[in-house]
């Protein structure tokens, strides 16, 4: 399923602004920017919060939960066509459900991956509903304690999940570099978890660092233009910015490579610049070699300098001209 490492997800979320054509265009934009997948959110406002409650603090301060989720909702009836459009472009399309009934709805669309949003990490029934599908799970960890992460993992495994990736996430909108504490991601790798990053920042620092620390999934919000507004605009990348992030992350992954020692293929032409031992004056047959007869020079056509002691005091078999690289075959 994850055809690239890292697997780069363009989160569409509310950036369609209630406009189906924008949603359609965002899928093409994700493809153009180099993403591997697009992700949507699947919920109804009624299942998110009671009516009349007001949000306190943060980017949506003063709004009612009801109005926010009504504005941000991706209508269910869009998703089948949007999934098909993404697949036609070679992208993986999947979604975050917010209730067990949302999982059931997405199963009818053959959703290939399930993403559990950070606030839902304590919703065991939702995690188990998604895990029971047997599909890969991606779980964001924003605000979660280590015990809550372990609990979510236990719920998922108990329900049959075998492919679980936790996304290190800072639930701040936008997030800033000093918020990330990326050593947390590395610790989760050391604990044996598959990890990634859900990134609400507006630059590439955290995403590049995450790859270097072992992330296999990078998720960032994508919008057509921040100037269009919308609930997620303040922490979403525009198309050129997303493309630059993809380029930086792919470059970091390429640089990370594998553990390798010795002369690499790219270094072959430079290998000649190593030093070796050279005969620096003419020698007669049977002459004993001394330090004055050799020097440590480039290129490395002779034996290594640290083999000098193995040849001192030995006799040469035959006449040797100056500027001859030293080989063991020269000596008796």
C-alpha positions, 0 to 999 in steps of 0.5 A: 500500500505504501508505495514510497518511503516516506509515503506522502499524504496530502490532507484535503480536510476542509480546504475544498471550502464546500465546493466540489470542484475545489475538492476535485482540483485539490486531488489533481494538485496533490498529484502535481505536487508529488503526493502519494495519497490524498486524505479526506474526513468522513463525518456528519456534524451531528456525530461530532458535538452537541448543538450550541456549544462554543469553542474556547481558544485556538484558531476557531475561538468563539465559533460553535462546534456545530457551525465549524463542522458543518463548514468543514464537512466533506459530503458523503456523496462526494467521496465515491467520485473523489476516490475514483478520481484520485485512483485514476491519477495513480493516487491512494485515496483514503479517509479519517472516520469519526465513528464506527458508522463512518468506518462502515460507510467507508468500507462500502467505498473500499477505503484502503487505509484508515486514519484515526485523528489525534482527538480520537486516539482515546475512542477505543470503539472507533479504533477497533471498528477500523482495525477489524477491517484488516486495513492499515491504520494510521493513528495521530498522537497529538496531545496523547500520553505514552499510556494513551498511545499504548492503549490505542495500540492494544485496542487495534491489535486486539481487533486484528490490526497488524499494520499500525503507524503512529504519526507524531503530531502537534495539535496546534494550528499552525504548529511551530518548530519549537513545538515538535520535540522530534526526539519523541518520534525517535523514541517511538521508533526505538520502542518498536513502533512504525512512525510518521509525522502529521505536520501542521507547520508551514515550513519543511523543517519538521518533515525533513527531520522526521524522515531522518529520524525514521518516519515512513509517512508524512502528512500535511494539509494542502490548499489551492490558495490560503487567500481563499480562507477556510477553517484550515487555511492558516496551517495548509501549504499551497501547491508550490509549497507542498511540492517543495516539501515533497522534494525536500523530503524525498531528498532527505530519504535519498540521503538517508539511504542504507548503512554502507562502509567502504568505497561507494559507487559514487566514490570510485573515481576518487579512490585514486586520491588515496595515498600509497607507498612509492619507490622514489629512487633507483634500486639495484637487485638485492638492495635492502629497502630503507625509509629513504627509498620510499615515500607516501604519495598519491595515487594509490597504485601501491600498497597502503602506507600502514604496510611500510614496516612489512617491507623495511629491511627486505631485499628487492628481487630485481632492479627497480626504477624510481617512481614505481608503486610498491607491491609485495611482488618486488621483494624476496 
